[in-house]
Amino acid sequence: MRRMSMRGIKAGGLLALVMAFVGHPLVAWSDTSVTTSGITFNFDGDYQTGRFVDGEPWVVENTAGQGVRIVSMNPPYSNGHHGYDVNRTAAELRGQSLDDRIGTSFSAPPSLPRTFAANDSILKVISYDIDTGGCDRSTSYKTCLKQASVLTVLATRPPTNSFRPPYFGTDKPIFSADIDLGVLPKVPEVPGQVSIASAEAVFNGVWLDHIEGSRNRYGHPGDAMRTPGGGGAAAYGTRLAISITVAILRTMHNDASEEKRTLVNEAVQFGIDTYYLAINGKTWPANGGIHMGRKAPILYAGFLLRNQDMLNIGRTHGGNIFQEDGMTYISSVHGEALWGELDCSSGKYDRWINSGSGGKACADPAELVDGSRCMAGTYCSAHGGPGIPQPSLSVQRSTGLMSVGNYQRYTSMYFGVAAIGRLLHLEADWNHPAFFAYTDRMGSPPWNYYCGAYCNTYLAEMHKAYGGPGEAPPLPEPGQPPAGQVPPPILLSE
């Protein structure tokens, strides 16, 4: 869970401390700096500051149209490390000013002091030191970034108890966090269930996810994006997907609403950020395990915010925008759901089957079996080991000899994602039946919830209990929100 610094709060700011303890944005009426997650923004004078429900700071300009002047940020930018970005847009998806080792086009951030305008989201990072665990080193889980914070510059103080506007793009909607948690399912405990505290521990700073392509993981802050319990970084896509999926599902048990409100807020905030990444051109296409888990948080946020645009993401952004959709399809030959990347160039599948080079996650061009070659399961051991084509699905079912491809083993988190969709009754909004059909198939004999690498018992158990067709209980009836609850977003850019 996020840790916020009290540094810079005046002695007279009693209201600020009281509001912090009751769960509202932390307000300091006059501050010369704000600090979060080890990152400090220093101003040229006193400004009104506060915090959104995710713990990230905001600052209000003193004079309309004059902006906020930042004289320094700590740690300071140096030699391609500890950089910052402002309102990165779709046209700049492959560019960044955070760390020159990430591998995308890098340009040094503008020098300070500098004046930032209202609606600016200043994304500042702490880089891993190259001597103590830089990119590609095990201590950083192959990420260049250690921590991140977003300072939002505003023209006026935001409503109390608000979500942070998305850090990406120029639209800066502010959504109310006074959401009705009574609409969430309240299912009993299942084997492998983690505590709320363990689920909260996956959020320890801003979750960044805007770096394009396979270098995406190098822009995931290792200290901010954690696995359940906080024990490791969630930099790789499958780790990230398991972390956010566990967090979302953990909000659907029969705990008291207020016990899980912080967890809900963190998950919804990631959903808001991810939605605005998607509508600004970011994609997470089929690519093995790299891009898993980004669609469900958008639908979860849309469900709780009662936001139809977010709920329509499966209709407006279909095809190969999201990994789960780009990796699952219905065979035109036998009508069963299969796994494999359809957008593979000619011959890549055959090269991987025959030589181990080529497309590890490519779909079978004949649309008969799952993609990849047999690397795990009882069929492999019964037929001389890995590196052989998979048998047909009918043979696997009739003999009970399971075949699972190399990269197919990483799809265990699909069980949890499908459980989210069905528990919230959002299967139609997801708008890709093949994903749910494939997940159902992998839960049936002879596969029986085989999960291989990155196995998570909790996700499989949630699917067993509630993720199958017709197994989700009815949703609680939503109450009428109090006056002012869940208002239309305030668009600061208007």
C-alpha positions as CSV (number, residue, x, y, z in Angstrom):
1,M,0.0,0.0,0.0
2,R,1.1,3.5,-0.8
3,R,3.2,5.4,1.8
4,M,2.8,9.2,1.8
5,S,5.3,11.7,3.1
6,M,4.1,14.5,5.5
7,R,7.1,16.6,4.5
8,G,6.3,20.2,3.9
9,I,3.1,20.4,5.8
10,K,2.8,23.5,7.9
11,A,2.2,23.3,11.7
12,G,-1.1,25.0,11.3
13,G,-2.4,22.5,8.8
14,L,-4.5,20.5,11.4
15,L,-7.3,20.1,8.8
16,A,-4.8,18.5,6.5
17,L,-3.9,15.8,9.0
18,V,-7.5,15.2,10.0
19,M,-8.5,14.7,6.4
20,A,-5.7,12.4,5.8
21,F,-6.8,10.1,8.6
22,V,-10.4,9.9,7.4
23,G,-9.4,8.9,3.9
24,H,-9.8,12.1,2.0
25,P,-7.1,13.9,0.0
26,L,-4.4,15.3,2.1
27,V,-4.6,19.1,2.0
28,A,-1.8,21.5,3.1
29,W,-3.0,25.0,2.5
30,S,0.4,26.4,1.8
31,D,3.4,24.3,0.7
32,T,6.8,25.1,-0.9
33,S,7.2,21.4,-1.8
34,V,5.5,18.0,-2.0
35,T,7.1,14.6,-1.5
36,T,5.7,11.2,-2.5
37,S,7.5,7.8,-2.9
38,G,10.9,9.4,-2.4
39,I,10.3,12.0,-5.1
40,T,10.1,15.8,-4.2
41,F,8.8,18.7,-6.3
42,N,10.2,22.0,-5.1
43,F,8.2,25.2,-5.9
44,D,9.4,28.8,-6.2
45,G,7.0,29.8,-3.3
46,D,3.9,28.7,-1.4
47,Y,1.1,26.9,-3.3
48,Q,-2.0,25.1,-2.2
49,T,-1.4,21.4,-2.4
50,G,-3.2,18.2,-1.6
51,R,-3.5,14.5,-2.6
52,F,-5.9,12.4,-4.7
53,V,-7.2,9.1,-3.3
54,D,-4.2,7.2,-4.7
55,G,-1.8,9.3,-2.7
56,E,-0.4,11.3,-5.6
57,P,-0.1,15.1,-5.1
58,W,-1.8,18.0,-6.8
59,V,-0.9,21.7,-6.8
60,V,-3.1,24.8,-7.6
61,E,-1.7,27.8,-9.5
62,N,-1.9,31.0,-7.4
63,T,-3.0,33.2,-10.3
64,A,-5.2,32.0,-13.1
65,G,-3.3,31.3,-16.2
66,Q,0.1,31.8,-14.5
67,G,0.8,28.1,-13.8
68,V,3.1,26.7,-11.1
69,R,6.9,27.2,-11.2
70,I,9.0,24.2,-10.2
71,V,12.6,25.1,-9.4
72,S,13.9,21.6,-8.9
73,M,12.9,17.9,-8.6
74,N,14.6,15.4,-6.4
75,P,16.4,13.2,-7.3
76,P,17.6,15.5,-10.1
77,Y,17.9,14.4,-13.7
78,S,21.4,13.3,-14.4
79,N,23.1,11.5,-17.3
80,G,20.0,10.0,-18.8
81,H,18.5,8.9,-15.4
82,H,15.8,10.2,-13.1
83,G,14.0,12.0,-15.9
84,Y,10.4,13.4,-16.2
85,D,7.7,13.7,-18.8
86,V,4.6,15.9,-19.1
87,N,1.3,14.9,-20.8
88,R,3.0,12.4,-23.2
89,T,0.6,11.8,-26.1
90,A,-0.2,9.1,-28.7
91,A,2.1,10.7,-31.2
92,E,4.9,10.2,-28.7
93,L,4.3,6.6,-27.7
94,R,7.7,5.5,-28.7
95,G,9.5,8.5,-27.1
96,Q,10.2,9.3,-23.5
97,S,12.4,11.4,-21.2
98,L,12.5,9.1,-18.2
99,D,15.6,6.9,-18.7
100,D,17.8,6.5,-21.7
101,R,18.2,2.7,-21.1
102,I,14.5,1.9,-21.6
103,G,15.3,1.4,-25.3
104,T,12.7,3.7,-26.9
105,S,13.6,7.1,-28.4
106,F,15.0,9.2,-25.6
107,S,15.3,13.0,-25.3
108,A,16.5,14.8,-22.2
109,P,13.7,16.4,-20.2
110,P,13.5,20.3,-20.2
111,S,15.8,22.0,-17.7
112,L,14.5,23.5,-14.5
113,P,13.3,26.0,-13.2
114,R,10.3,25.7,-15.4
115,T,6.6,26.9,-15.3
116,F,4.0,24.2,-15.7
117,A,0.4,25.1,-16.8
118,A,-2.9,23.9,-15.3
119,N,-3.8,20.5,-16.7
120,D,-0.1,19.4,-16.8
121,S,0.6,15.9,-15.3
122,I,4.3,15.8,-14.4
123,L,5.5,12.2,-14.4
124,K,8.8,12.0,-12.4
125,V,10.8,8.8,-11.9
126,I,13.7,7.4,-9.9
127,S,16.0,5.3,-12.0
128,Y,17.8,2.2,-10.8
129,D,21.4,2.9,-10.2
130,I,23.4,1.0,-12.8
131,D,25.8,-0.2,-10.2
132,T,23.2,-1.7,-7.9
133,G,20.7,-3.3,-10.3
134,G,20.0,-1.5,-13.6
135,C,18.1,-2.7,-16.6
136,D,18.3,-6.5,-17.3
137,R,19.6,-7.3,-13.9
138,S,17.7,-9.7,-11.6
139,T,17.5,-7.2,-8.8
140,S,15.3,-4.9,-10.9
141,Y,13.3,-7.6,-12.7
142,K,14.4,-6.1,-16.0
143,T,13.1,-2.6,-15.5
144,C,15.1,0.6,-15.6
145,L,12.8,2.5,-13.2
146,K,12.6,2.1,-9.4
147,Q,9.8,4.5,-8.5
148,A,7.4,7.1,-10.0
149,S,5.2,9.9,-8.9
150,V,2.7,12.2,-10.8
151,L,2.2,15.8,-9.8
152,T,-1.0,17.3,-11.3
153,V,-1.2,21.0,-11.8
154,L,-4.7,22.5,-11.4
155,A,-6.4,25.8,-11.9
156,T,-8.7,25.2,-8.9
157,R,-8.8,22.8,-6.0
158,P,-10.3,19.4,-7.0
159,P,-13.4,18.0,-5.4
160,T,-12.8,16.2,-2.1
161,N,-12.2,12.5,-2.5
162,S,-11.3,12.3,-6.1
163,F,-9.3,10.1,-8.4
164,R,-6.2,11.4,-10.0
165,P,-6.6,12.5,-13.7
166,P,-4.8,10.1,-16.1
167,Y,-1.1,10.9,-16.4
168,F,-1.2,10.3,-20.2
169,G,-2.6,12.6,-22.8
170,T,-4.2,16.1,-22.6
171,D,-7.7,15.2,-21.3
172,K,-7.7,15.4,-17.5
173,P,-11.1,14.2,-16.2
174,I,-11.5,14.0,-12.4
175,F,-13.8,11.2,-11.3
176,S,-15.4,11.1,-7.8
177,A,-14.1,8.3,-5.6
178,D,-17.5,8.3,-3.7
179,I,-18.4,5.0,-5.4
180,D,-20.9,2.4,-4.2
181,L,-19.0,-0.7,-3.2
182,G,-22.3,-2.4,-2.5
183,V,-22.6,-3.3,-6.2
184,L,-19.6,-5.6,-6.0
185,P,-20.1,-9.4,-5.6
186,K,-19.6,-10.8,-2.1
187,V,-18.5,-14.3,-2.6
188,P,-17.1,-16.7,0.1
189,E,-13.4,-17.4,0.5
190,V,-11.7,-19.8,-1.8
191,P,-8.4,-21.8,-1.5
192,G,-5.3,-19.6,-2.1
193,Q,-7.1,-16.4,-1.2
194,V,-4.7,-13.6,-0.1
195,S,-5.4,-11.0,2.6
196,I,-6.6,-7.5,1.7
197,A,-3.2,-6.2,2.9
198,S,-1.4,-8.6,0.6
199,A,-3.5,-7.4,-2.3
200,E,-3.0,-3.8,-1.4
201,A,0.8,-4.3,-1.4
202,V,0.8,-4.6,-5.2
203,F,0.3,-0.9,-5.3
204,N,3.3,1.0,-3.9
205,G,3.4,4.0,-6.3
206,V,2.2,4.9,-9.7
207,W,1.7,2.1,-12.2
208,L,3.2,3.2,-15.5
209,D,2.3,1.3,-18.6
210,H,2.7,3.7,-21.6
211,I,6.0,2.5,-23.1
212,E,5.2,0.8,-26.4
213,G,6.2,-2.6,-27.6
214,S,8.4,-5.3,-26.0
215,R,10.4,-2.7,-24.1
216,N,7.2,-2.0,-22.0
217,R,8.6,-3.9,-19.0
218,Y,11.6,-1.6,-18.8
219,G,9.3,1.3,-18.0
220,H,7.5,-0.4,-15.1
221,P,8.8,1.0,-11.8
222,G,10.0,-1.9,-9.8
223,D,9.2,-0.5,-6.3
224,A,5.8,0.8,-7.4
225,M,4.4,-2.3,-9.2
226,R,4.6,-5.3,-7.0
227,T,3.4,-8.9,-6.8
228,P,0.9,-9.9,-4.1
229,G,2.4,-9.4,-0.7
230,G,4.9,-6.9,-2.1
231,G,7.6,-9.5,-2.4
232,G,8.8,-8.8,-6.0
233,A,8.5,-6.5,-8.9
234,A,5.6,-6.9,-11.4
235,A,7.6,-5.7,-14.3
236,Y,7.0,-8.6,-16.7
237,G,3.6,-8.7,-18.3
238,T,2.4,-11.9,-16.7
239,R,3.5,-10.8,-13.2
240,L,1.7,-7.5,-13.8
241,A,-1.4,-9.3,-15.0
242,I,-1.5,-11.7,-12.0
243,S,-1.0,-8.8,-9.6
244,I,-3.8,-6.6,-10.9
245,T,-6.1,-9.6,-11.4
246,V,-5.6,-10.8,-7.8
247,A,-6.2,-7.3,-6.5
248,I,-9.5,-6.8,-8.4
249,L,-10.8,-10.3,-7.5
250,R,-9.9,-9.7,-3.9
251,T,-12.5,-6.8,-3.8
252,M,-15.3,-9.3,-4.6
253,H,-15.4,-11.2,-1.4
254,N,-17.7,-10.6,1.6
255,D,-15.4,-8.2,3.5
256,A,-16.9,-5.0,4.8
257,S,-16.9,-2.3,2.1
258,E,-14.6,0.1,4.0
259,E,-12.0,-2.6,4.6
260,K,-11.4,-2.9,0.9
261,R,-12.0,0.7,-0.2
262,T,-8.3,1.6,-0.5
263,L,-7.7,-1.5,-2.6
264,V,-10.7,-0.6,-4.8
265,N,-9.4,2.9,-5.3
266,E,-6.0,1.7,-6.4
267,A,-7.4,-0.8,-8.9
268,V,-9.9,1.8,-10.3
269,Q,-7.1,4.3,-10.6
270,F,-5.1,1.9,-12.8
271,G,-8.2,1.2,-14.8
272,I,-8.7,5.0,-15.4
273,D,-5.1,5.4,-16.5
274,T,-5.3,2.3,-18.7
275,Y,-8.5,3.5,-20.4
276,Y,-7.0,6.9,-21.3
277,L,-3.9,5.1,-22.6
278,A,-6.1,3.0,-24.8
279,I,-8.2,5.8,-26.3
280,N,-4.9,7.7,-26.9
281,G,-3.5,4.9,-29.1
282,K,-1.7,2.6,-26.7
283,T,-2.1,-1.1,-27.5
284,W,-1.2,-4.3,-25.8
285,P,-1.4,-6.8,-28.7
286,A,-0.7,-10.5,-28.7
287,N,3.0,-11.1,-27.9
288,G,3.4,-14.1,-25.6
289,G,3.2,-13.0,-21.9
290,I,4.2,-9.4,-22.3
291,H,0.9,-7.6,-22.6
292,M,-1.5,-9.6,-20.5
293,G,-4.1,-8.2,-18.1
294,R,-4.9,-4.6,-19.3
295,K,-8.5,-5.0,-20.5
296,A,-10.1,-6.2,-17.3
297,P,-9.1,-3.1,-15.2
298,I,-10.8,-0.8,-17.7
299,L,-14.1,-2.8,-17.4
300,Y,-13.8,-2.9,-13.6
301,A,-13.3,0.9,-13.4
302,G,-16.2,1.4,-15.8
303,F,-18.4,-0.9,-13.8
304,L,-17.8,0.9,-10.5
305,L,-17.8,4.4,-12.0
306,R,-20.9,3.6,-14.1
307,N,-19.0,4.9,-17.1
308,Q,-20.4,3.6,-20.3
309,D,-17.4,4.7,-22.4
310,M,-15.1,2.5,-20.3
311,L,-17.7,-0.4,-20.5
312,N,-17.7,-0.1,-24.3
313,I,-13.9,-0.6,-24.6
314,G,-14.5,-4.1,-26.0
315,R,-16.7,-2.7,-28.7
316,T,-14.6,0.3,-29.6
317,H,-11.2,-1.4,-29.3
318,G,-11.7,-4.9,-30.6
319,G,-9.3,-7.1,-32.6
320,N,-5.7,-7.2,-31.5
321,I,-5.7,-4.2,-29.2
322,F,-5.6,-6.4,-26.0
323,Q,-3.5,-9.5,-25.6
324,E,-6.3,-11.8,-24.4
325,D,-8.3,-11.0,-27.6
326,G,-5.3,-11.2,-30.0
327,M,-4.2,-14.6,-28.6
328,T,-7.6,-16.5,-28.6
329,Y,-9.9,-17.3,-31.5
330,I,-12.5,-19.8,-32.7
331,S,-11.2,-22.3,-35.2
332,S,-12.9,-22.1,-38.6
333,V,-12.1,-25.8,-39.0
334,H,-13.6,-27.5,-35.9
335,G,-15.3,-24.6,-34.1
336,E,-13.3,-24.9,-30.8
337,A,-11.5,-22.1,-29.0
338,L,-7.7,-22.1,-29.6
339,W,-4.7,-20.1,-28.3
340,G,-2.1,-18.5,-30.5
341,E,-1.0,-15.2,-32.1
342,L,-2.8,-14.8,-35.4
343,D,-0.7,-11.9,-36.7
344,C,2.4,-14.0,-37.4
345,S,4.3,-13.8,-40.7
346,S,4.3,-16.8,-42.9
347,G,6.4,-19.7,-41.8
348,K,7.1,-18.5,-38.3
349,Y,5.0,-21.3,-36.7
350,D,6.7,-24.0,-38.7
351,R,10.2,-22.7,-37.9
352,W,9.3,-22.8,-34.2
353,I,7.9,-26.3,-34.4
354,N,10.9,-27.7,-36.4
355,S,13.8,-25.8,-35.1
356,G,12.9,-23.8,-32.0
357,S,13.4,-20.5,-33.7
358,G,10.7,-18.2,-35.0
359,G,7.3,-17.4,-33.4
360,K,7.1,-18.9,-30.0
361,A,3.4,-17.9,-29.6
362,C,2.2,-18.1,-33.2
363,A,-1.1,-19.7,-33.9
364,D,-1.3,-23.0,-35.8
365,P,-1.9,-21.9,-39.5
366,A,-4.2,-24.9,-40.0
367,E,-6.3,-23.9,-37.0
368,L,-6.3,-27.4,-35.6
369,V,-4.3,-27.1,-32.3
370,D,-3.0,-24.4,-30.0
371,G,0.0,-22.4,-30.9
372,S,3.6,-23.1,-29.8
373,R,5.2,-26.6,-29.6
374,C,4.7,-29.2,-26.9
375,M,6.8,-28.2,-23.9
376,A,4.9,-29.4,-20.9
377,G,2.3,-31.8,-19.7
378,T,1.7,-35.6,-19.8
379,Y,1.7,-35.9,-23.5
380,C,5.2,-34.5,-23.8
381,S,6.6,-37.0,-21.2
382,A,4.7,-39.9,-22.8
383,H,6.0,-39.1,-26.3
384,G,9.7,-38.4,-25.8
385,G,9.9,-35.0,-24.3
386,P,9.5,-31.4,-25.5
387,G,9.9,-29.9,-29.0
388,I,7.2,-31.9,-30.8
389,P,3.9,-30.8,-32.4
390,Q,0.9,-31.0,-30.2
391,P,-1.7,-33.7,-30.8
392,S,-5.2,-32.8,-31.9
393,L,-7.7,-31.7,-29.2
394,S,-9.8,-34.8,-29.8
395,V,-6.8,-37.0,-29.2
396,Q,-5.9,-35.1,-26.0
397,R,-9.5,-35.5,-24.7
398,S,-9.9,-39.2,-25.7
399,T,-6.5,-40.3,-24.3
400,G,-6.3,-37.9,-21.3
401,L,-2.8,-37.0,-22.5
402,M,-2.5,-33.2,-22.1
403,S,-0.4,-31.1,-24.3
404,V,0.6,-27.5,-23.4
405,G,2.8,-25.3,-25.5
406,N,5.8,-23.4,-24.2
407,Y,4.2,-19.9,-24.0
408,Q,0.7,-21.3,-23.5
409,R,1.8,-22.1,-20.0
410,Y,1.7,-18.4,-19.1
411,T,-2.0,-18.1,-19.7
412,S,-2.9,-19.3,-16.2
413,M,-3.9,-15.8,-15.3
414,Y,-6.7,-16.0,-17.9
415,F,-8.6,-18.0,-15.3
416,G,-8.7,-14.9,-13.0
417,V,-9.5,-12.5,-15.8
418,A,-12.4,-14.6,-17.0
419,A,-13.7,-14.8,-13.4
420,I,-13.7,-11.0,-13.2
421,G,-15.7,-10.8,-16.4
422,R,-18.3,-13.3,-15.3
423,L,-18.6,-12.2,-11.7
424,L,-19.4,-8.7,-12.9
425,H,-21.6,-10.0,-15.7
426,L,-19.5,-8.2,-18.3
427,E,-18.9,-11.0,-20.7
428,A,-21.0,-9.2,-23.4
429,D,-19.1,-6.0,-22.7
430,W,-15.8,-7.9,-23.1
431,N,-17.1,-8.7,-26.6
432,H,-14.7,-11.5,-27.5
433,P,-16.4,-14.9,-26.8
434,A,-13.3,-16.9,-27.8
435,F,-11.4,-15.7,-24.7
436,F,-14.0,-17.1,-22.4
437,A,-14.4,-20.3,-24.4
438,Y,-10.6,-21.0,-24.4
439,T,-10.5,-20.4,-20.6
440,D,-13.4,-22.8,-20.1
441,R,-11.6,-25.4,-22.3
442,M,-8.4,-25.1,-20.2
443,G,-10.5,-25.7,-17.1
444,S,-11.9,-29.0,-18.5
445,P,-10.4,-32.4,-18.9
446,P,-7.7,-33.3,-19.7
447,W,-6.2,-29.9,-19.0
448,N,-7.9,-29.4,-15.6
449,Y,-6.6,-25.9,-14.9
450,Y,-3.0,-26.7,-15.8
451,C,-1.1,-23.6,-15.1
452,G,2.6,-24.3,-15.5
453,A,4.8,-21.2,-15.2
454,Y,3.4,-18.3,-13.1
455,C,0.8,-20.5,-11.6
456,N,-1.6,-18.8,-9.1
457,T,-3.9,-21.1,-7.1
458,Y,-6.3,-18.3,-6.2
459,L,-7.0,-17.3,-9.8
460,A,-7.7,-20.9,-10.8
461,E,-9.9,-21.5,-7.7
462,M,-12.0,-18.3,-8.4
463,H,-12.6,-19.6,-11.9
464,K,-13.6,-23.0,-10.6
465,A,-16.1,-21.5,-8.2
466,Y,-17.4,-18.6,-10.2
467,G,-15.8,-18.2,-13.6
468,G,-17.5,-20.9,-15.6
469,P,-20.6,-20.4,-17.7
470,G,-23.6,-19.6,-15.5
471,E,-21.6,-20.0,-12.2
472,A,-21.4,-16.4,-11.2
473,P,-24.0,-15.3,-8.6
474,P,-26.4,-12.5,-9.4
475,L,-25.0,-9.0,-8.7
476,P,-26.3,-7.1,-5.7
477,E,-28.9,-4.5,-6.6
478,P,-27.3,-1.1,-6.8
479,G,-28.6,1.5,-4.5
480,Q,-29.4,5.0,-5.5
481,P,-26.3,7.1,-5.2
482,P,-26.5,10.0,-2.7
483,A,-26.8,13.4,-4.3
484,G,-23.5,14.3,-5.9
485,Q,-22.2,10.7,-5.9
486,V,-20.5,9.5,-9.1
487,P,-21.0,12.7,-11.0
488,P,-20.0,13.1,-14.7
489,P,-16.3,13.7,-14.8
490,I,-15.0,17.2,-14.6
491,L,-13.0,17.8,-17.7
492,L,-10.3,20.3,-16.7
493,S,-9.4,20.7,-20.3
494,E,-12.7,22.2,-21.2
